[in-house]
Amino acid sequence: MKTGNQEPAKEVDKVVYQIVDTAFNVHQNLGPGLLESVYETCLAHEIKKRGLIFEQQKQVPKRYDGIQMVLV
């Protein structure tokens, strides 16, 4: 069932495809077993090369157990 304008969904699908494809390529190139930060840095580089705009390691303020924290 189609409802409304399908164009925004198609654009989201294109972006999601690019991100998943990029992540797969980075992992395939580097292989398993590295630190998460290595994959993150390489993935960010590749996403920038594709011209996508994103925020990396955005800080999120959160209260936990009565303490105000800034989580990354």
PQR file of N, CA, C, O and H, with PARSE charges and radii, in Angstrom:
ATOM      1  N   MET A   1       0.837  -1.179   0.000 -0.4000 1.5000
ATOM      2  CA  MET A   1       0.000   0.000   0.000 -0.0000 2.0000
ATOM      3  C   MET A   1       0.884   1.244   0.000  0.5500 1.7000
ATOM      4  O   MET A   1       1.730   1.409   0.878 -0.5500 1.4000
ATOM      5  N   LYS A   2       0.688   2.107  -0.975 -0.4000 1.5000
ATOM      6  CA  LYS A   2       1.439   3.348  -1.054 -0.0000 2.0000
ATOM      7  C   LYS A   2       0.604   4.479  -0.480  0.5500 1.7000
ATOM      8  O   LYS A   2      -0.579   4.620  -0.788 -0.5500 1.4000
ATOM      9  H   LYS A   2       0.000   1.972  -1.689  0.4000 1.0000
ATOM     10  N   THR A   3       1.237   5.274   0.354 -0.4000 1.5000
ATOM     11  CA  THR A   3       0.548   6.425   0.915 -0.0000 2.0000
ATOM     12  C   THR A   3       1.437   7.642   0.782  0.5500 1.7000
ATOM     13  O   THR A   3       2.647   7.561   0.990 -0.5500 1.4000
ATOM     14  H   THR A   3       2.198   5.160   0.604  0.4000 1.0000
ATOM     15  N   GLY A   4       0.843   8.763   0.438 -0.4000 1.5000
ATOM     16  CA  GLY A   4       1.590  10.012   0.380 -0.0000 2.0000
ATOM     17  C   GLY A   4       2.683  10.003  -0.672  0.5500 1.7000
ATOM     18  O   GLY A   4       2.643   9.246  -1.642 -0.5500 1.4000
ATOM     19  H   GLY A   4      -0.140   8.829   0.268  0.4000 1.0000
ATOM     20  N   ASN A   5       3.651  10.861  -0.449 -0.4000 1.5000
ATOM     21  CA  ASN A   5       4.758  11.033  -1.384 -0.0000 2.0000
ATOM     22  C   ASN A   5       5.867  10.030  -1.054  0.5500 1.7000
ATOM     23  O   ASN A   5       6.367  10.009   0.070 -0.5500 1.4000
ATOM     24  H   ASN A   5       3.684  11.476   0.339  0.4000 1.0000
ATOM     25  N   GLN A   6       6.244   9.216  -2.010 -0.4000 1.5000
ATOM     26  CA  GLN A   6       7.260   8.194  -1.800 -0.0000 2.0000
ATOM     27  C   GLN A   6       8.678   8.727  -1.995  0.5500 1.7000
ATOM     28  O   GLN A   6       9.640   8.028  -1.677 -0.5500 1.4000
ATOM     29  H   GLN A   6       5.838   9.233  -2.924  0.4000 1.0000
ATOM     30  N   GLU A   7       8.832   9.953  -2.510 -0.4000 1.5000
ATOM     31  CA  GLU A   7      10.165  10.496  -2.785 -0.0000 2.0000
ATOM     32  C   GLU A   7      11.050  10.595  -1.542  0.5500 1.7000
ATOM     33  O   GLU A   7      12.216  10.208  -1.616 -0.5500 1.4000
ATOM     34  H   GLU A   7       8.051  10.522  -2.768  0.4000 1.0000
ATOM     35  N   PRO A   8      10.556  11.094  -0.398 -0.5600 1.5000
ATOM     36  CA  PRO A   8      11.436  11.132   0.786  0.2800 2.0000
ATOM     37  C   PRO A   8      11.917   9.742   1.189  0.5500 1.7000
ATOM     38  O   PRO A   8      13.071   9.586   1.587 -0.5500 1.4000
ATOM     39  N   ALA A   9      11.070   8.747   1.095 -0.4000 1.5000
ATOM     40  CA  ALA A   9      11.473   7.385   1.452 -0.0000 2.0000
ATOM     41  C   ALA A   9      12.560   6.891   0.501  0.5500 1.7000
ATOM     42  O   ALA A   9      13.486   6.201   0.929 -0.5500 1.4000
ATOM     43  H   ALA A   9      10.133   8.873   0.771  0.4000 1.0000
ATOM     44  N   LYS A  10      12.461   7.228  -0.758 -0.4000 1.5000
ATOM     45  CA  LYS A  10      13.476   6.820  -1.726 -0.0000 2.0000
ATOM     46  C   LYS A  10      14.814   7.475  -1.410  0.5500 1.7000
ATOM     47  O   LYS A  10      15.860   6.838  -1.535 -0.5500 1.4000
ATOM     48  H   LYS A  10      11.709   7.788  -1.106  0.4000 1.0000
ATOM     49  N   GLU A  11      14.791   8.732  -1.006 -0.4000 1.5000
ATOM     50  CA  GLU A  11      16.028   9.432  -0.648 -0.0000 2.0000
ATOM     51  C   GLU A  11      16.659   8.811   0.589  0.5500 1.7000
ATOM     52  O   GLU A  11      17.877   8.643   0.652 -0.5500 1.4000
ATOM     53  H   GLU A  11      13.941   9.250  -0.904  0.4000 1.0000
ATOM     54  N   VAL A  12      15.841   8.475   1.564 -0.4000 1.5000
ATOM     55  CA  VAL A  12      16.356   7.821   2.769 -0.0000 2.0000
ATOM     56  C   VAL A  12      16.969   6.481   2.398  0.5500 1.7000
ATOM     57  O   VAL A  12      18.044   6.135   2.889 -0.5500 1.4000
ATOM     58  H   VAL A  12      14.852   8.612   1.513  0.4000 1.0000
ATOM     59  N   ASP A  13      16.304   5.726   1.541 -0.4000 1.5000
ATOM     60  CA  ASP A  13      16.837   4.434   1.100 -0.0000 2.0000
ATOM     61  C   ASP A  13      18.197   4.596   0.430  0.5500 1.7000
ATOM     62  O   ASP A  13      19.089   3.774   0.640 -0.5500 1.4000
ATOM     63  H   ASP A  13      15.431   6.007   1.142  0.4000 1.0000
ATOM     64  N   LYS A  14      18.365   5.639  -0.369 -0.4000 1.5000
ATOM     65  CA  LYS A  14      19.647   5.877  -1.044 -0.0000 2.0000
ATOM     66  C   LYS A  14      20.754   6.150  -0.039  0.5500 1.7000
ATOM     67  O   LYS A  14      21.863   5.634  -0.172 -0.5500 1.4000
ATOM     68  H   LYS A  14      17.640   6.306  -0.539  0.4000 1.0000
ATOM     69  N   VAL A  15      20.453   6.961   0.963 -0.4000 1.5000
ATOM     70  CA  VAL A  15      21.451   7.297   1.985 -0.0000 2.0000
ATOM     71  C   VAL A  15      21.788   6.060   2.809  0.5500 1.7000
ATOM     72  O   VAL A  15      22.958   5.784   3.073 -0.5500 1.4000
ATOM     73  H   VAL A  15      19.551   7.381   1.072  0.4000 1.0000
ATOM     74  N   VAL A  16      20.764   5.316   3.215 -0.4000 1.5000
ATOM     75  CA  VAL A  16      20.991   4.097   3.996 -0.0000 2.0000
ATOM     76  C   VAL A  16      21.847   3.124   3.189  0.5500 1.7000
ATOM     77  O   VAL A  16      22.774   2.524   3.735 -0.5500 1.4000
ATOM     78  H   VAL A  16      19.814   5.540   3.000  0.4000 1.0000
ATOM     79  N   TYR A  17      21.555   2.960   1.916 -0.4000 1.5000
ATOM     80  CA  TYR A  17      22.342   2.060   1.067 -0.0000 2.0000
ATOM     81  C   TYR A  17      23.811   2.506   1.043  0.5500 1.7000
ATOM     82  O   TYR A  17      24.715   1.681   1.167 -0.5500 1.4000
ATOM     83  H   TYR A  17      20.803   3.447   1.473  0.4000 1.0000
ATOM     84  N   GLN A  18      24.038   3.805   0.883 -0.4000 1.5000
ATOM     85  CA  GLN A  18      25.414   4.305   0.836 -0.0000 2.0000
ATOM     86  C   GLN A  18      26.161   4.030   2.137  0.5500 1.7000
ATOM     87  O   GLN A  18      27.332   3.651   2.117 -0.5500 1.4000
ATOM     88  H   GLN A  18      23.303   4.475   0.782  0.4000 1.0000
ATOM     89  N   ILE A  19      25.483   4.221   3.262 -0.4000 1.5000
ATOM     90  CA  ILE A  19      26.131   4.015   4.560 -0.0000 2.0000
ATOM     91  C   ILE A  19      26.452   2.537   4.777  0.5500 1.7000
ATOM     92  O   ILE A  19      27.559   2.194   5.192 -0.5500 1.4000
ATOM     93  H   ILE A  19      24.532   4.529   3.278  0.4000 1.0000
ATOM     94  N   VAL A  20      25.491   1.671   4.500 -0.4000 1.5000
ATOM     95  CA  VAL A  20      25.715   0.239   4.679 -0.0000 2.0000
ATOM     96  C   VAL A  20      26.804  -0.251   3.726  0.5500 1.7000
ATOM     97  O   VAL A  20      27.664  -1.038   4.121 -0.5500 1.4000
ATOM     98  H   VAL A  20      24.592   1.950   4.163  0.4000 1.0000
ATOM     99  N   ASP A  21      26.773   0.205   2.484 -0.4000 1.5000
ATOM    100  CA  ASP A  21      27.785  -0.178   1.505 -0.0000 2.0000
ATOM    101  C   ASP A  21      29.166   0.290   1.949  0.5500 1.7000
ATOM    102  O   ASP A  21      30.148  -0.440   1.822 -0.5500 1.4000
ATOM    103  H   ASP A  21      26.074   0.844   2.163  0.4000 1.0000
ATOM    104  N   THR A  22      29.232   1.493   2.460 -0.4000 1.5000
ATOM    105  CA  THR A  22      30.501   2.036   2.940 -0.0000 2.0000
ATOM    106  C   THR A  22      31.025   1.230   4.130  0.5500 1.7000
ATOM    107  O   THR A  22      32.208   0.896   4.182 -0.5500 1.4000
ATOM    108  H   THR A  22      28.434   2.087   2.563  0.4000 1.0000
ATOM    109  N   ALA A  23      30.149   0.920   5.077 -0.4000 1.5000
ATOM    110  CA  ALA A  23      30.560   0.140   6.245 -0.0000 2.0000
ATOM    111  C   ALA A  23      31.063  -1.245   5.819  0.5500 1.7000
ATOM    112  O   ALA A  23      32.074  -1.727   6.329 -0.5500 1.4000
ATOM    113  H   ALA A  23      29.187   1.191   5.034  0.4000 1.0000
ATOM    114  N   PHE A  24      30.362  -1.868   4.897 -0.4000 1.5000
ATOM    115  CA  PHE A  24      30.783  -3.184   4.401 -0.0000 2.0000
ATOM    116  C   PHE A  24      32.161  -3.093   3.751  0.5500 1.7000
ATOM    117  O   PHE A  24      33.024  -3.935   3.998 -0.5500 1.4000
ATOM    118  H   PHE A  24      29.540  -1.477   4.483  0.4000 1.0000
ATOM    119  N   ASN A  25      32.366  -2.074   2.923 -0.4000 1.5000
ATOM    120  CA  ASN A  25      33.645  -1.914   2.229 -0.0000 2.0000
ATOM    121  C   ASN A  25      34.792  -1.665   3.207  0.5500 1.7000
ATOM    122  O   ASN A  25      35.885  -2.205   3.034 -0.5500 1.4000
ATOM    123  H   ASN A  25      31.665  -1.390   2.722  0.4000 1.0000
ATOM    124  N   VAL A  26      34.545  -0.852   4.228 -0.4000 1.5000
ATOM    125  CA  VAL A  26      35.582  -0.579   5.230 -0.0000 2.0000
ATOM    126  C   VAL A  26      35.948  -1.872   5.955  0.5500 1.7000
ATOM    127  O   VAL A  26      37.127  -2.186   6.122 -0.5500 1.4000
ATOM    128  H   VAL A  26      33.657  -0.414   4.368  0.4000 1.0000
ATOM    129  N   HIS A  27      34.941  -2.613   6.381 -0.4000 1.5000
ATOM    130  CA  HIS A  27      35.212  -3.856   7.114 -0.0000 2.0000
ATOM    131  C   HIS A  27      35.908  -4.872   6.214  0.5500 1.7000
ATOM    132  O   HIS A  27      36.816  -5.577   6.652 -0.5500 1.4000
ATOM    133  H   HIS A  27      33.983  -2.359   6.246  0.4000 1.0000
ATOM    134  N   GLN A  28      35.483  -4.945   4.968 -0.4000 1.5000
ATOM    135  CA  GLN A  28      36.101  -5.880   4.032 -0.0000 2.0000
ATOM    136  C   GLN A  28      37.571  -5.511   3.797  0.5500 1.7000
ATOM    137  O   GLN A  28      38.432  -6.383   3.684 -0.5500 1.4000
ATOM    138  H   GLN A  28      34.745  -4.372   4.612  0.4000 1.0000
ATOM    139  N   ASN A  29      37.834  -4.219   3.726 -0.4000 1.5000
ATOM    140  CA  ASN A  29      39.205  -3.759   3.483 -0.0000 2.0000
ATOM    141  C   ASN A  29      40.106  -3.966   4.695  0.5500 1.7000
ATOM    142  O   ASN A  29      41.252  -4.394   4.553 -0.5500 1.4000
ATOM    143  H   ASN A  29      37.134  -3.511   3.818  0.4000 1.0000
ATOM    144  N   LEU A  30      39.591  -3.662   5.892 -0.4000 1.5000
ATOM    145  CA  LEU A  30      40.409  -3.736   7.108 -0.0000 2.0000
ATOM    146  C   LEU A  30      40.424  -5.125   7.724  0.5500 1.7000
ATOM    147  O   LEU A  30      41.407  -5.522   8.350 -0.5500 1.4000
ATOM    148  H   LEU A  30      38.660  -3.314   6.007  0.4000 1.0000
ATOM    149  N   GLY A  31      39.349  -5.854   7.551 -0.4000 1.5000
ATOM    150  CA  GLY A  31      39.234  -7.161   8.186 -0.0000 2.0000
ATOM    151  C   GLY A  31      38.772  -7.043   9.627  0.5500 1.7000
ATOM    152  O   GLY A  31      38.606  -5.935  10.136 -0.5500 1.4000
ATOM    153  H   GLY A  31      38.550  -5.532   7.043  0.4000 1.0000
ATOM    154  N   PRO A  32      38.562  -8.172  10.289 -0.5600 1.5000
ATOM    155  CA  PRO A  32      38.068  -8.164  11.664  0.2800 2.0000
ATOM    156  C   PRO A  32      39.187  -7.961  12.684  0.5500 1.7000
ATOM    157  O   PRO A  32      40.369  -8.095  12.370 -0.5500 1.4000
ATOM    158  N   GLY A  33      38.783  -7.633  13.915 -0.4000 1.5000
ATOM    159  CA  GLY A  33      39.709  -7.661  15.032 -0.0000 2.0000
ATOM    160  C   GLY A  33      40.351  -6.360  15.435  0.5500 1.7000
ATOM    161  O   GLY A  33      41.145  -6.337  16.375 -0.5500 1.4000
ATOM    162  H   GLY A  33      37.822  -7.524  14.171  0.4000 1.0000
ATOM    163  N   LEU A  34      40.035  -5.270  14.754 -0.4000 1.5000
ATOM    164  CA  LEU A  34      40.637  -3.986  15.127 -0.0000 2.0000
ATOM    165  C   LEU A  34      39.772  -3.273  16.160  0.5500 1.7000
ATOM    166  O   LEU A  34      38.632  -3.664  16.408 -0.5500 1.4000
ATOM    167  H   LEU A  34      39.390  -5.289  13.990  0.4000 1.0000
ATOM    168  N   LEU A  35      40.320  -2.240  16.747 -0.4000 1.5000
ATOM    169  CA  LEU A  35      39.553  -1.434  17.695 -0.0000 2.0000
ATOM    170  C   LEU A  35      38.416  -0.718  16.975  0.5500 1.7000
ATOM    171  O   LEU A  35      38.542  -0.350  15.807 -0.5500 1.4000
ATOM    172  H   LEU A  35      41.246  -1.922  16.545  0.4000 1.0000
ATOM    173  N   GLU A  36      37.315  -0.525  17.678 -0.4000 1.5000
ATOM    174  CA  GLU A  36      36.160   0.171  17.113 -0.0000 2.0000
ATOM    175  C   GLU A  36      36.547   1.543  16.574  0.5500 1.7000
ATOM    176  O   GLU A  36      36.024   1.975  15.547 -0.5500 1.4000
ATOM    177  H   GLU A  36      37.213  -0.824  18.627  0.4000 1.0000
ATOM    178  N   SER A  37      37.457   2.229  17.257 -0.4000 1.5000
ATOM    179  CA  SER A  37      37.860   3.572  16.843 -0.0000 2.0000
ATOM    180  C   SER A  37      38.517   3.570  15.460  0.5500 1.7000
ATOM    181  O   SER A  37      38.411   4.552  14.725 -0.5500 1.4000
ATOM    182  H   SER A  37      37.882   1.877  18.091  0.4000 1.0000
ATOM    183  N   VAL A  38      39.190   2.483  15.102 -0.4000 1.5000
ATOM    184  CA  VAL A  38      39.816   2.381  13.780 -0.0000 2.0000
ATOM    185  C   VAL A  38      38.736   2.327  12.715  0.5500 1.7000
ATOM    186  O   VAL A  38      38.800   3.049  11.720 -0.5500 1.4000
ATOM    187  H   VAL A  38      39.276   1.685  15.699  0.4000 1.0000
ATOM    188  N   TYR A  39      37.735   1.464  12.925 -0.4000 1.5000
ATOM    189  CA  TYR A  39      36.634   1.366  11.964 -0.0000 2.0000
ATOM    190  C   TYR A  39      35.874   2.677  11.876  0.5500 1.7000
ATOM    191  O   TYR A  39      35.505   3.115  10.787 -0.5500 1.4000
ATOM    192  H   TYR A  39      37.682   0.877  13.734  0.4000 1.0000
ATOM    193  N   GLU A  40      35.638   3.306  13.025 -0.4000 1.5000
ATOM    194  CA  GLU A  40      34.904   4.575  13.050 -0.0000 2.0000
ATOM    195  C   GLU A  40      35.630   5.651  12.249  0.5500 1.7000
ATOM    196  O   GLU A  40      35.007   6.362  11.460 -0.5500 1.4000
ATOM    197  H   GLU A  40      35.938   2.950  13.910  0.4000 1.0000
ATOM    198  N   THR A  41      36.932   5.776  12.445 -0.4000 1.5000
ATOM    199  CA  THR A  41      37.709   6.788  11.738 -0.0000 2.0000
ATOM    200  C   THR A  41      37.692   6.556  10.234  0.5500 1.7000
ATOM    201  O   THR A  41      37.516   7.492   9.454 -0.5500 1.4000
ATOM    202  H   THR A  41      37.438   5.198  13.086  0.4000 1.0000
ATOM    203  N   CYS A  42      37.875   5.310   9.835 -0.4000 1.5000
ATOM    204  CA  CYS A  42      37.869   4.979   8.399 -0.0000 2.0000
ATOM    205  C   CYS A  42      36.479   5.158   7.799  0.5500 1.7000
ATOM    206  O   CYS A  42      36.341   5.648   6.678 -0.5500 1.4000
ATOM    207  H   CYS A  42      38.018   4.550  10.469  0.4000 1.0000
ATOM    208  N   LEU A  43      35.450   4.762   8.546 -0.4000 1.5000
ATOM    209  CA  LEU A  43      34.083   4.924   8.060 -0.0000 2.0000
ATOM    210  C   LEU A  43      33.744   6.401   7.888  0.5500 1.7000
ATOM    211  O   LEU A  43      33.137   6.784   6.888 -0.5500 1.4000
ATOM    212  H   LEU A  43      35.562   4.364   9.457  0.4000 1.0000
ATOM    213  N   ALA A  44      34.129   7.232   8.851 -0.4000 1.5000
ATOM    214  CA  ALA A  44      33.886   8.673   8.741 -0.0000 2.0000
ATOM    215  C   ALA A  44      34.569   9.250   7.510  0.5500 1.7000
ATOM    216  O   ALA A  44      33.986  10.061   6.790 -0.5500 1.4000
ATOM    217  H   ALA A  44      34.622   6.921   9.664  0.4000 1.0000
ATOM    218  N   HIS A  45      35.790   8.837   7.276 -0.4000 1.5000
ATOM    219  CA  HIS A  45      36.534   9.303   6.101 -0.0000 2.0000
ATOM    220  C   HIS A  45      35.807   8.917   4.811  0.5500 1.7000
ATOM    221  O   HIS A  45      35.646   9.742   3.911 -0.5500 1.4000
ATOM    222  H   HIS A  45      36.264   8.179   7.861  0.4000 1.0000
ATOM    223  N   GLU A  46      35.374   7.670   4.728 -0.4000 1.5000
ATOM    224  CA  GLU A  46      34.697   7.193   3.517 -0.0000 2.0000
ATOM    225  C   GLU A  46      33.335   7.852   3.315  0.5500 1.7000
ATOM    226  O   GLU A  46      32.944   8.133   2.182 -0.5500 1.4000
ATOM    227  H   GLU A  46      35.504   7.000   5.459  0.4000 1.0000
ATOM    228  N   ILE A  47      32.614   8.097   4.400 -0.4000 1.5000
ATOM    229  CA  ILE A  47      31.309   8.767   4.291 -0.0000 2.0000
ATOM    230  C   ILE A  47      31.501  10.195   3.796  0.5500 1.7000
ATOM    231  O   ILE A  47      30.726  10.670   2.966 -0.5500 1.4000
ATOM    232  H   ILE A  47      32.932   7.869   5.320  0.4000 1.0000
ATOM    233  N   LYS A  48      32.529  10.887   4.298 -0.4000 1.5000
ATOM    234  CA  LYS A  48      32.833  12.241   3.821 -0.0000 2.0000
ATOM    235  C   LYS A  48      33.164  12.225   2.338  0.5500 1.7000
ATOM    236  O   LYS A  48      32.741  13.111   1.596 -0.5500 1.4000
ATOM    237  H   LYS A  48      33.159  10.501   4.972  0.4000 1.0000
ATOM    238  N   LYS A  49      33.928  11.210   1.898 -0.4000 1.5000
ATOM    239  CA  LYS A  49      34.274  11.101   0.476 -0.0000 2.0000
ATOM    240  C   LYS A  49      33.023  10.964  -0.393  0.5500 1.7000
ATOM    241  O   LYS A  49      33.021  11.401  -1.544 -0.5500 1.4000
ATOM    242  H   LYS A  49      34.272  10.490   2.501  0.4000 1.0000
ATOM    243  N   ARG A  50      31.972  10.366   0.141 -0.4000 1.5000
ATOM    244  CA  ARG A  50      30.720  10.199  -0.601 -0.0000 2.0000
ATOM    245  C   ARG A  50      29.848  11.455  -0.548  0.5500 1.7000
ATOM    246  O   ARG A  50      28.781  11.505  -1.161 -0.5500 1.4000
ATOM    247  H   ARG A  50      31.974  10.011   1.076  0.4000 1.0000
ATOM    248  N   GLY A  51      30.306  12.455   0.182 -0.4000 1.5000
ATOM    249  CA  GLY A  51      29.580  13.724   0.220 -0.0000 2.0000
ATOM    250  C   GLY A  51      28.416  13.767   1.190  0.5500 1.7000
ATOM    251  O   GLY A  51      27.590  14.677   1.122 -0.5500 1.4000
ATOM    252  H   GLY A  51      31.173  12.414   0.680  0.4000 1.0000
ATOM    253  N   LEU A  52      28.337  12.802   2.088 -0.4000 1.5000
ATOM    254  CA  LEU A  52      27.255  12.798   3.071 -0.0000 2.0000
ATOM    255  C   LEU A  52      27.649  13.649   4.271  0.5500 1.7000
ATOM    256  O   LEU A  52      28.815  13.683   4.665 -0.5500 1.4000
ATOM    257  H   LEU A  52      29.008  12.063   2.144  0.4000 1.0000
ATOM    258  N   ILE A  53      26.682  14.324   4.838 -0.4000 1.5000
ATOM    259  CA  ILE A  53      26.910  15.180   6.003 -0.0000 2.0000
ATOM    260  C   ILE A  53      26.433  14.424   7.238  0.5500 1.7000
ATOM    261  O   ILE A  53      25.329  13.879   7.249 -0.5500 1.4000
ATOM    262  H   ILE A  53      25.735  14.296   4.517  0.4000 1.0000
ATOM    263  N   PHE A  54      27.266  14.392   8.278 -0.4000 1.5000
ATOM    264  CA  PHE A  54      26.920  13.657   9.489 -0.0000 2.0000
ATOM    265  C   PHE A  54      27.648  14.250  10.678  0.5500 1.7000
ATOM    266  O   PHE A  54      28.562  15.058  10.520 -0.5500 1.4000
ATOM    267  H   PHE A  54      28.163  14.835   8.268  0.4000 1.0000
ATOM    268  N   GLU A  55      27.237  13.843  11.867 -0.4000 1.5000
ATOM    269  CA  GLU A  55      27.917  14.232  13.096 -0.0000 2.0000
ATOM    270  C   GLU A  55      28.540  12.984  13.691  0.5500 1.7000
ATOM    271  O   GLU A  55      27.893  11.943  13.804 -0.5500 1.4000
ATOM    272  H   GLU A  55      26.494  13.187  11.995  0.4000 1.0000
ATOM    273  N   GLN A  56      29.793  13.098  14.067 -0.4000 1.5000
ATOM    274  CA  GLN A  56      30.525  11.967  14.615 -0.0000 2.0000
ATOM    275  C   GLN A  56      30.690  12.146  16.116  0.5500 1.7000
ATOM    276  O   GLN A  56      31.101  13.212  16.575 -0.5500 1.4000
ATOM    277  H   GLN A  56      30.319  13.944  13.975  0.4000 1.0000
ATOM    278  N   GLN A  57      30.374  11.116  16.876 -0.4000 1.5000
ATOM    279  CA  GLN A  57      30.541  11.121  18.330 -0.0000 2.0000
ATOM    280  C   GLN A  57      29.883  12.340  18.979  0.5500 1.7000
ATOM    281  O   GLN A  57      30.515  13.074  19.739 -0.5500 1.4000
ATOM    282  H   GLN A  57      30.040  10.250  16.503  0.4000 1.0000
ATOM    283  N   LYS A  58      28.627  12.536  18.670 -0.4000 1.5000
ATOM    284  CA  LYS A  58      27.881  13.653  19.249 -0.0000 2.0000
ATOM    285  C   LYS A  58      27.692  13.417  20.753  0.5500 1.7000
ATOM    286  O   LYS A  58      27.340  12.318  21.182 -0.5500 1.4000
ATOM    287  H   LYS A  58      28.113  11.941  18.052  0.4000 1.0000
ATOM    288  N   GLN A  59      27.928  14.449  21.526 -0.4000 1.5000
ATOM    289  CA  GLN A  59      27.765  14.342  22.974 -0.0000 2.0000
ATOM    290  C   GLN A  59      26.292  14.448  23.342  0.5500 1.7000
ATOM    291  O   GLN A  59      25.550  15.248  22.774 -0.5500 1.4000
ATOM    292  H   GLN A  59      28.213  15.341  21.178  0.4000 1.0000
ATOM    293  N   VAL A  60      25.885  13.623  24.306 -0.4000 1.5000
ATOM    294  CA  VAL A  60      24.497  13.592  24.743 -0.0000 2.0000
ATOM    295  C   VAL A  60      24.467  13.765  26.258  0.5500 1.7000
ATOM    296  O   VAL A  60      24.983  12.920  26.989 -0.5500 1.4000
ATOM    297  H   VAL A  60      26.488  12.973  24.767  0.4000 1.0000
ATOM    298  N   PRO A  61      23.862  14.860  26.733 -0.5600 1.5000
ATOM    299  CA  PRO A  61      23.763  15.025  28.189  0.2800 2.0000
ATOM    300  C   PRO A  61      22.739  14.039  28.754  0.5500 1.7000
ATOM    301  O   PRO A  61      21.666  13.859  28.178 -0.5500 1.4000
ATOM    302  N   LYS A  62      23.069  13.404  29.875 -0.4000 1.5000
ATOM    303  CA  LYS A  62      22.174  12.420  30.468 -0.0000 2.0000
ATOM    304  C   LYS A  62      22.381  12.387  31.965  0.5500 1.7000
ATOM    305  O   LYS A  62      23.509  12.443  32.454 -0.5500 1.4000
ATOM    306  H   LYS A  62      23.941  13.550  30.342  0.4000 1.0000
ATOM    307  N   ARG A  63      21.283  12.295  32.684 -0.4000 1.5000
ATOM    308  CA  ARG A  63      21.351  12.150  34.136 -0.0000 2.0000
ATOM    309  C   ARG A  63      21.250  10.658  34.444  0.5500 1.7000
ATOM    310  O   ARG A  63      20.336   9.974  33.981 -0.5500 1.4000
ATOM    311  H   ARG A  63      20.366  12.250  32.286  0.4000 1.0000
ATOM    312  N   TYR A  64      22.203  10.167  35.233 -0.4000 1.5000
ATOM    313  CA  TYR A  64      22.209   8.766  35.633 -0.0000 2.0000
ATOM    314  C   TYR A  64      22.579   8.669  37.103  0.5500 1.7000
ATOM    315  O   TYR A  64      23.597   9.212  37.531 -0.5500 1.4000
ATOM    316  H   TYR A  64      22.945  10.722  35.609  0.4000 1.0000
ATOM    317  N   ASP A  65      21.771   7.992  37.854 -0.4000 1.5000
ATOM    318  CA  ASP A  65      22.031   7.757  39.276 -0.0000 2.0000
ATOM    319  C   ASP A  65      22.301   9.059  40.016  0.5500 1.7000
ATOM    320  O   ASP A  65      23.158   9.123  40.897 -0.5500 1.4000
ATOM    321  H   ASP A  65      20.944   7.551  37.505  0.4000 1.0000
ATOM    322  N   GLY A  66      21.548  10.105  39.638 -0.4000 1.5000
ATOM    323  CA  GLY A  66      21.681  11.394  40.309 -0.0000 2.0000
ATOM    324  C   GLY A  66      22.865  12.227  39.866  0.5500 1.7000
ATOM    325  O   GLY A  66      23.122  13.289  40.435 -0.5500 1.4000
ATOM    326  H   GLY A  66      20.852  10.052  38.922  0.4000 1.0000
ATOM    327  N   ILE A  67      23.593  11.763  38.856 -0.4000 1.5000
ATOM    328  CA  ILE A  67      24.768  12.487  38.377 -0.0000 2.0000
ATOM    329  C   ILE A  67      24.532  12.925  36.944  0.5500 1.7000
ATOM    330  O   ILE A  67      24.103  12.133  36.105 -0.5500 1.4000
ATOM    331  H   ILE A  67      23.384  10.901  38.394  0.4000 1.0000
ATOM    332  N   GLN A  68      24.816  14.199  36.666 -0.4000 1.5000
ATOM    333  CA  GLN A  68      24.707  14.706  35.296 -0.0000 2.0000
ATOM    334  C   GLN A  68      25.963  14.309  34.547  0.5500 1.7000
ATOM    335  O   GLN A  68      27.072  14.608  34.987 -0.5500 1.4000
ATOM    336  H   GLN A  68      25.165  14.842  37.347  0.4000 1.0000
ATOM    337  N   MET A  69      25.795  13.631  33.409 -0.4000 1.5000
ATOM    338  CA  MET A  69      26.935  13.179  32.605 -0.0000 2.0000
ATOM    339  C   MET A  69      26.773  13.673  31.184  0.5500 1.7000
ATOM    340  O   MET A  69      25.674  14.001  30.739 -0.5500 1.4000
ATOM    341  H   MET A  69      24.894  13.388  33.051  0.4000 1.0000
ATOM    342  N   VAL A  70      27.886  13.716  30.488 -0.4000 1.5000
ATOM    343  CA  VAL A  70      27.872  13.968  29.043 -0.0000 2.0000
ATOM    344  C   VAL A  70      28.434  12.726  28.401  0.5500 1.7000
ATOM    345  O   VAL A  70      29.621  12.428  28.528 -0.5500 1.4000
ATOM    346  H   VAL A  70      28.779  13.449  30.850  0.4000 1.0000
ATOM    347  N   LEU A  71      27.576  12.001  27.709 -0.4000 1.5000
ATOM    348  CA  LEU A  71      27.970  10.729  27.092 -0.0000 2.0000
ATOM    349  C   LEU A  71      28.350  10.946  25.644  0.5500 1.7000
ATOM    350  O   LEU A  71      27.775  11.792  24.961 -0.5500 1.4000
ATOM    351  H   LEU A  71      26.611  12.242  27.606  0.4000 1.0000
ATOM    352  N   VAL A  72      29.318  10.180  25.181 -0.4000 1.5000
ATOM    353  CA  VAL A  72      29.753  10.239  23.796 -0.0000 2.0000
ATOM    354  C   VAL A  72      29.433   8.923  23.134  0.5500 1.7000
ATOM    355  O   VAL A  72      29.714   8.742  21.949 -0.5500 1.4000
ATOM    356  H   VAL A  72      29.785   9.493  25.737  0.4000 1.0000
TER
END
